[in-house]
Amino acid sequence: VQLSLGGKLAKLKPGQRIDPASGVPPEWEVITIDPVNGYEVKPGEFILGHTQELLGIPNDILAMVDGRST
């Protein structure tokens, strides 16, 4: 299945950590992808994205998304 990256990304704000045990959600910076220049992910940078498409996957199936650059 070919998916398209959505128009926004989420990046942890500086000094934030993901710690599920704390019960405190981290703060995120929302980045809008420039349609002309895109967004360059730097080495070691943790970015969350979403797809333009909506997927429905049953609870008993595992899905993995592998990135592809264009």
C-alpha positions, 0 to 999 in steps of 0.5 A: 500500500502506498501512503502519502505524508500529511502536511504537518509534523510533530517534534518534541520541544527542547528538554522534553522526554517521553515518559509514560510512567510519569503520566505527564504528556510531553509538549510538542512543536507542530511543524507545517511542511512547506509544499515547495521546500519540504522539511529536512529531518536532521540526523538523530531528530525524532519526528512524528508524522501522519498520513493523508489517508485514514487506515483501519487495521484490526487489533490482531494485525500488526502494521509497519510503515517504512519511509521512502524519500522522494 
